[in-house]
Amino acid sequence: MTAASAAFSPEDYRYMQLALALGRRGQGRTWPNPAVGAVVVKDGVILGRGWTQPGGRPHAEPVALQRAGAAAKDATLYVTLEPCSHHGKSPPCADAIIAAGIARVVSAIEDPDARVAGQGHARLRDAGIAVDVGLCRDEAVRAHAGHFLRVREGRPYVTLKLAVSADGRIAAASRKPVQITGEAANARVHMLRAQNDAILIGIGTAMADDPLLTCRLPGMETRSPVRVVLDRALRLPGNSRLIHSARVTPLWLIAAETAEAAAATKLGAAGAHVFHLPAEDHTPGLDLRAVLHTLSEQGITRLLVEGGAKVASSFLKAGLVDEFWLFQGAKDIGSDGLAALDGQQLETAIASGSLADETEMFGDDRLTVYRRAVSV
């Protein structure tokens, strides 16, 4: 049941908005599970709040119910995704809701996972609980887009981030470091990293910039995503910062099957995890759909692509960008600077299937977010 099954009140809307906000706290930390939020309310009093915990367990509902305690009897539970009904690594949330004596459940959307897919709602109704579905559905679709894509298409939700100068360049021709955006915009990028399960670049960027790809906001260092490098021939230097930090923050290298075994062994011994994909003789790169499928199999639901012009263009041309974050600084680099995309006009790429959904200023720097609709 996906359509709204009741007329929702302003109070219902307010509590579901709170549940959605709570769920966002877990983004980037709950994979392979979705980042769900839940709120227990009775007589206008919030008795318990919960969100999916790091690693995906415990789920949001039992956290909120535990905080509510015995007061949860005859209360209403607001939850951003259908409660699970199957036995996985933890008992079904539907059973915990029934045991707590909840009288009504307001659920934003049905879970497309075949192990749930309406069965959680059905179990609650069979237990005599009133179940209303569809409140803030569109917002829940966006919140759980990575989960939906992983279940239905075997790939994570992909966000591409680019920072360009006022004249649309990403770097000086000499590759000498150029500060395109200021501290406020850069801090927003680090928050974006924390909200994704993994961050991906190509080997060209890894070798030219020697990045760390971590979240460096004060107090949020532990929320760094898995670092992924597309490295077909395993050329990543052993003295790179990525390798030196591989035992602290996970580093995954995606290589072709033809990559030298000795290189894979050496990088693996340094702490990197190497994945091999079938080589394609007609292309110098890797099959991006196969890359995304591999990441999905590992549980990744939200992927941030921060690669250079070549990687960005490859994802755009393949139609694999769901969300495009474009930061634009106020200064020019010059006509001899590196273009934002490889063999593709930035304006053309932006116009292909996405709509400007959000704009924000960080001093003189502008962020425009383009999103395309997620099918459910």
C-alpha positions in Angstrom: 0.0 0.0 0.0 1.7 3.1 -1.2 -1.0 5.8 -1.2 -2.0 7.8 1.8 -4.6 5.8 3.8 -5.9 8.6 6.0 -6.3 12.3 6.3 -3.3 13.4 8.2 -3.3 16.2 10.7 -0.9 19.1 11.1 0.4 17.3 14.2 1.0 14.1 12.2 3.0 16.2 9.7 5.1 17.8 12.4 6.0 14.5 14.0 6.9 12.9 10.7 9.1 15.9 9.9 10.9 15.2 13.1 11.3 11.6 12.2 12.8 12.5 8.9 15.3 14.9 10.6 16.3 12.2 13.0 16.8 9.7 10.2 19.2 12.2 8.5 21.5 11.9 11.6 22.4 8.4 10.5 23.2 9.1 6.8 26.6 7.8 5.9 26.8 5.6 8.9 24.1 3.0 8.6 24.9 1.1 5.4 24.0 -1.4 4.3 20.7 -0.5 6.0 18.6 2.6 5.3 18.9 5.6 7.7 15.4 5.6 9.3 14.0 7.9 11.9 11.2 7.1 14.4 9.2 9.0 17.0 6.8 7.7 19.7 4.0 10.2 20.6 1.0 10.0 23.0 -1.4 12.8 23.9 0.9 15.4 22.3 4.0 14.3 24.2 7.1 12.9 22.6 8.0 9.8 24.5 10.9 8.5 22.5 13.0 9.3 19.5 15.2 7.0 17.5 17.3 6.7 14.4 19.2 3.8 12.8 22.5 3.4 14.6 26.0 3.0 13.1 26.4 -0.2 11.1 22.6 -0.4 10.7 21.7 -1.8 14.1 19.7 -1.3 16.2 17.0 0.0 13.9 15.2 3.3 14.6 12.0 1.8 15.9 13.4 -0.3 18.8 15.6 2.6 19.8 12.6 4.9 20.0 10.5 2.3 21.8 13.2 1.6 24.3 13.4 5.3 25.2 9.6 5.4 25.5 9.5 2.4 27.8 6.1 1.3 29.2 4.6 4.6 28.2 4.6 3.5 24.6 1.4 1.5 25.2 -1.5 3.0 23.2 0.9 5.6 21.6 1.5 6.5 18.0 4.7 5.6 16.2 5.9 7.8 13.3 8.5 6.1 11.1 10.1 7.1 7.8 10.1 3.6 6.2 7.9 0.5 6.7 9.0 -1.5 9.7 10.8 -4.7 8.8 9.0 -8.0 9.2 11.8 -10.5 8.7 14.5 -12.0 10.9 17.9 -10.7 9.9 20.7 -9.9 12.3 18.1 -8.5 14.6 14.4 -9.4 15.3 11.6 -7.9 13.2 10.8 -4.3 14.2 7.1 -5.1 13.6 7.2 -7.6 16.4 8.8 -5.0 18.8 6.0 -2.5 17.9 3.3 -5.1 18.6 5.0 -6.1 21.9 5.2 -2.4 23.0 1.4 -2.0 22.6 1.5 0.7 20.0 -2.0 1.7 18.9 -1.2 3.4 15.6 1.7 3.5 13.2 2.2 6.3 10.7 4.6 5.2 8.0 6.0 7.4 5.2 6.4 4.8 2.6 6.5 1.0 1.9 9.9 -0.7 1.8 10.6 -2.2 -1.7 12.9 -4.8 -0.2 11.3 -8.2 -1.1 11.8 -9.3 2.5 9.4 -6.6 3.6 7.4 -5.1 0.7 4.2 -4.5 2.6 4.5 -7.4 5.0 5.5 -5.2 7.9 2.4 -3.1 7.5 0.3 -6.2 7.1 1.6 -7.8 10.3 0.9 -4.6 12.2 -2.7 -4.5 10.9 -3.2 -8.2 11.7 -2.3 -7.4 15.3 -5.0 -4.7 15.4 -2.8 -1.7 15.0 -4.1 1.2 12.9 -1.6 1.7 10.0 -1.6 4.9 7.9 0.9 5.1 5.0 2.0 7.9 2.7 2.7 10.9 5.0 5.7 12.9 3.6 6.2 10.2 1.0 8.2 12.4 -1.4 10.6 13.4 1.3 11.0 9.8 2.4 11.7 8.8 -1.2 14.6 11.3 -1.3 15.8 10.2 2.2 15.9 6.6 1.3 16.8 6.9 -2.4 20.1 5.0 -1.9 18.2 2.1 -0.3 15.6 2.0 -3.1 18.2 2.0 -5.9 20.3 -0.7 -4.2 17.3 -2.9 -3.8 15.8 -2.3 -7.3 18.9 -1.6 -9.5 21.8 -3.0 -7.6 23.6 0.3 -7.4 24.0 3.2 -4.9 22.6 6.7 -5.2 25.3 8.8 -6.9 26.0 12.4 -6.0 28.6 14.2 -8.2 30.3 17.2 -6.7 32.3 19.7 -8.7 33.9 23.0 -7.7 34.5 25.4 -10.6 35.8 28.9 -11.0 33.6 31.8 -12.2 34.8 30.9 -15.8 34.0 27.2 -15.4 37.5 25.8 -14.7 38.5 23.3 -12.1 42.3 23.8 -11.9 45.1 25.8 -13.4 46.8 24.4 -16.5 49.9 23.7 -14.5 47.9 21.7 -11.9 49.3 24.1 -9.3 46.8 24.2 -6.4 44.1 26.9 -6.8 41.6 27.7 -4.1 38.3 27.9 -5.9 35.9 28.2 -3.0 36.3 29.6 0.6 36.2 27.9 4.0 32.5 27.9 4.4 31.9 26.1 1.1 34.7 23.7 1.9 33.2 22.9 5.3 29.9 22.1 3.5 31.8 19.6 1.3 33.2 17.9 4.3 29.7 17.6 5.8 28.6 16.1 2.5 31.3 13.5 2.8 30.0 12.6 6.2 26.5 12.0 4.8 27.7 9.5 2.2 28.8 5.9 2.7 31.7 6.1 0.2 33.6 8.7 -1.8 35.1 7.9 -5.2 37.9 9.4 -7.4 40.0 8.3 -10.3 43.6 7.3 -10.2 44.5 10.5 -12.1 43.2 12.7 -9.2 44.7 10.3 -6.6 48.2 10.7 -8.2 48.0 14.4 -9.0 46.5 15.7 -5.8 47.5 13.0 -3.2 44.2 13.6 -1.3 43.0 12.2 2.0 39.3 12.2 1.2 38.3 12.3 4.8 35.8 14.4 6.8 37.9 16.9 8.7 35.1 18.8 10.5 36.0 19.1 14.2 34.6 16.2 16.1 33.4 14.4 13.0 36.6 12.7 11.9 35.2 9.3 12.6 32.4 9.9 10.1 34.8 9.8 7.1 33.4 7.6 4.2 35.0 4.6 2.6 37.5 5.9 0.1 37.2 4.3 -3.4 39.8 4.8 -6.2 39.2 3.7 -9.8 42.7 2.2 -10.4 42.5 -0.1 -13.4 46.2 -1.0 -13.4 46.8 -0.5 -9.6 49.2 2.4 -10.1 48.4 4.1 -6.7 51.8 4.8 -5.1 52.6 3.0 -1.8 53.7 6.3 -0.3 50.4 8.1 -1.0 48.4 9.5 1.9 45.5 7.2 0.9 47.7 4.2 1.5 49.2 5.5 4.7 45.8 6.0 6.2 44.2 2.8 4.9 44.2 1.1 8.3 42.4 4.1 9.8 39.9 4.9 7.1 38.9 2.1 4.7 40.4 2.3 1.2 38.9 0.3 -1.7 40.7 0.0 -5.0 38.8 -1.0 -8.1 41.1 -2.6 -10.6 40.9 -4.7 -13.8 41.4 -8.4 -13.7 44.6 -7.8 -15.7 46.2 -5.8 -13.0 49.4 -7.3 -11.7 48.9 -9.7 -8.8 52.1 -8.5 -7.1 50.7 -4.9 -7.0 47.4 -6.1 -5.5 49.3 -8.1 -2.8 51.5 -5.2 -1.9 48.5 -2.7 -1.7 46.5 -5.3 0.2 49.3 -5.7 2.7 49.2 -2.0 3.3 45.6 -2.1 4.3 43.8 -1.5 1.0 41.0 -3.8 -0.2 41.3 -4.5 -3.9 38.4 -5.5 -6.1 38.9 -6.9 -9.6 36.5 -6.4 -12.4 36.6 -7.9 -15.9 38.8 -5.9 -18.2 37.3 -4.4 -21.3 39.8 -4.2 -24.2 37.9 -1.4 -26.1 38.0 1.1 -23.3 40.8 2.5 -21.1 38.6 2.8 -18.1 36.3 0.5 -16.0 32.7 -0.3 -16.6 31.0 2.2 -14.2 27.9 0.1 -13.9 30.0 -2.9 -12.8 31.8 -0.6 -10.4 28.5 0.6 -8.8 27.2 -3.0 -8.7 30.4 -4.0 -6.8 29.9 -1.2 -4.3 26.3 -2.1 -3.9 27.2 -5.7 -3.1 29.4 -4.4 -0.3 26.4 -2.5 1.1 27.1 1.0 -0.2 23.9 2.9 -0.6 25.1 6.5 -1.1 28.2 7.3 -3.2 29.9 10.7 -3.5 31.9 11.2 -6.7 34.7 13.8 -6.3 36.9 12.8 -9.2 38.4 15.1 -11.8 37.1 16.1 -15.2 37.5 12.6 -16.7 35.6 10.7 -13.9 32.9 13.3 -13.7 32.3 13.2 -17.4 32.2 9.4 -17.4 29.5 9.3 -14.8 27.5 12.0 -16.5 27.8 10.3 -20.0 26.7 7.0 -18.5 23.6 8.6 -17.0 24.6 7.5 -13.5 24.4 10.8 -11.7 21.4 11.2 -9.5 22.4 14.4 -7.8 24.8 17.1 -9.0 26.4 19.5 -6.5 28.0 22.4 -8.4 30.0 24.9 -6.3 31.0 28.0 -8.2 33.6 30.4 -6.9 33.8 34.2 -7.6 37.2 34.3 -9.3 38.4 33.3 -12.8 41.2 30.9 -13.4 41.7 31.8 -17.1 41.1 30.3 -20.4 44.2 28.1 -20.2 42.8 26.4 -17.0 41.4 22.8 -17.0 37.8 22.5 -18.2 35.3 21.2 -15.6 34.4 18.2 -17.8 36.3 16.1 -20.3 34.9 16.5 -23.8 31.6 17.8 -22.6 30.1 21.2 -22.0 29.1 21.8 -18.4 25.9 23.5 -19.4 24.9 20.6 -21.5 25.6 18.1 -18.8 23.6 20.1 -16.3 20.6 20.3 -18.6 20.4 16.5 -19.2 17.6 15.2 -17.1 18.1 17.2 -13.9 16.4 20.2 -12.4 17.9 22.9 -10.1 16.4 21.9 -6.8 18.3 24.0 -4.3 20.6 27.1 -4.2 22.7 28.3 -1.4 25.3 31.0 -0.9 28.5 30.7 1.1 29.9 34.2 1.0 30.8 34.8 -2.6 30.5 31.1 -3.5 27.3 29.7 -4.9 26.1 26.1 -4.5 23.4 24.8 -6.9 22.1 21.3 -6.4 20.5 19.5 -9.4 18.5 16.4 -8.8 16.6 14.0 -11.0 13.5 12.2 -9.9 13.9 8.8 -8.2 11.5 6.2 -9.3 9.8 4.1 -6.6 
